[in-house]
Each structure stands twice: as structure tokens, then as C-alpha cells.
Amino acid sequence: MKKFLIIQTAFIGDVVLATPLIEKLHAFFPDAQIDFLLRKGNEALLLHHPFLHEVLIWDKKEHKQRNLFRLIRRIRRNRYDKVVNLQRFAATGLLTAFSAAGETIGFDKNPLSFLFTKKISHIVGEEKKLHETERNLELIRHFTDPSYFRPVLYPSGADEDFVKPFKSGKFITVSPASVWFTKQYPADQWISFIKRIPAGNRILLMGGPGDLSLCEAIRASVGEIQIEILAGKLTLLQSAALMKAAVMNYVNDSAPLHFASAMNAPVTAVYCSTIPEFGFGPLSDIRFIVQIRASLYCRPCGLHGYRKCPEGHFRCAKEIKDEQLLKPLS
């Protein structure tokens, strides 16, 4: 029996965009053992996954280095045939290089990629425009084939039952928050848009516990509009299950966008400082992209977000119009 380990210890969205590898490895090696290594806090994403044998967890907040070396010893004991590393940082390079696996595979941007048995180019924003899922699948192309697999999440029956009460009638979800200021559509503009959503649509504000104050501020400013805050009340998989049933899901360039892709849920993605050409765009069959119509000298200002606009004006967000967000509902 073949044994595979996939490593992705970045953020929630990155784990979702790694799931095509699970799908493809299972399709090509249905009897194989497939394990997944991620950072503590993200493991709930892969609960109930039918194709995973084990999820290994790296606690990066407490005793980070000690836990790293414990993981190396554990990985070596598992004697994997192939370790596939999607991360581009040195720590996961150590996990890969010293895994004792028959083959170690990763991106050339990992500083320890010279120790891997195979490294693959990670190309962003050049002539060959690839989605991140396509870049990830390149890591296993040489022993599978060029076929594409979508990201997939697997909410349980219990997850579906939990969100069933929220599914009554027509509803729209809005996930207004982002870790990064320059990726987050401003609260006053979410408010302006929500006030113009056609009557008959319930509005659910989504997010984690840390997004509760933002959601409360939005609800307090929209008057008598029917709106419910679910931020902090749902697990990751429950959120994904609910998004599948929505008329539309409004998201920033952040993790909820990738939940929609993994559930093939209708989505409207709002891009402020970043651009979909980086390869992190929506994959759902019903998808819309909203961004500033004019070209800006400063956009994109980077692959990832910033805690404030480097130019001080944040025009990439402020010049987006309500009509652009409303169009997918027409």
C-alpha cells in the first residue's frame, strides 16, 4: 500500500486549495494511505474527510520548534512513499527534506528545495496564469496525469442538520471581514450595498468570533432590514454547508471565497488591493468578480494584503460602486 503525506501549514484558505491533491491521489491510488499535515486550528476543515487516513497537527503557537522536531520524528516513523509540500517556507522544508520518504516534492521557492528529490516552479502573475489549485496539482503531475480536480470540503450530516434552520426562504450570505485591511471591503460600503439588496432576501452575516464586532456594527447601521449575525456561531464546515444553499455569497479575497469554490456555491468575490490574476479567484460554476473599473498605478500593491493602504487613499476599495455588487442579483 502506498503512503502519501500532503503538507500545507498556512491559512484556512490555503488548506482548502490543497484539497484537489487529496481528490486526485485517491482517484489514482484508491487503496493508498493519504495523510495531511496542517497547523493547529485548521484541522476542523478536514473532519469527516472520506479519503484521509490521518490529519497531523503542528502547534505553531506553543513550543513551535519542539513540536516541529517531534513531527519530523513522527513523519520518519511513518515511512511515506511520497511527501508533497505545498508550503514555501523553511520549516516545512525541514519536515520534507528529513521525512525519510522515498520521494520528496515541493516548490522551488521553498528555501530548502535543493534538498528535495523533485522541485516544481511556482509561477504567479506571469504569462502562464494558473490558479493556485493548478499550481498545487503540478506537484503530483509527474506520477499522475495533467487532469484537473476541484477543491472539495465534506460537511457531515450533522453539519447539514445544524444549518437547516437558517436555510428557510431566499437568503444571501455576506462575509465582510478579512485578516488584512487592504483585502477587506470597507464596512460603510457593505452597509450601503446591504441597504439596496432587493426585498425578500434574508441576509446572514458570516465570519469567525473575531468578526462579531464588525458584523454588529453593520447590522446596527442598516435600519429595519432583516439581517442575522452568524459570526462565531458556526464551524468552518457548517459555514460551507450553509453557503451551498444561498442565493449568493458575498466575500472578500479570503477564506470564505474558497469555501464557496469547494462547495460549488454561487459567489461574488470583491477584490480591493489584490487581483484574481494572482490565481486565487473563485471556481464555482456561478461566480462573479467585483473590482475597481479603472486602472490604478498602485494596484495590485502586493500578492497579499496589508494592515493599511500603502498610498493612504484605498481607492481600490472606495471606488467600487454598489451597482457592481447588486448586478449578480439582477
Buried (B, 14 or more C-beta within 10 A) or exposed (E): EBBBBBBBBBBBBBBBBBBBBBBBBBEBBEEBBBBBBBBEBBBEBBBBBEBBEEBBBBBBEEEEEEBBEEBBEEBBEBEBBBBBBBBBBEBBBBBBBBBBBEBBBBBBBBEBBEBBBBBBEBBBEEEEEBBBBBBBBBBBEEBBEEEEBEBBBBBBEEBBEBBEEBBEEEBBBBBBBBBBBBBBBBBEBBBBBBEEBEEEBBBBBBBBEEBBEBBEBBBEBBEEBBBEBBBEBBBBBBBBBBBBBBBBBBBBBBBBBBBBBBBBBBBBBBBBBBBBEBBBBBBBEBBBBBBBEEEBEEBBBEEBBEEEBEBEEBBBBBEBBBEBBBEBBE
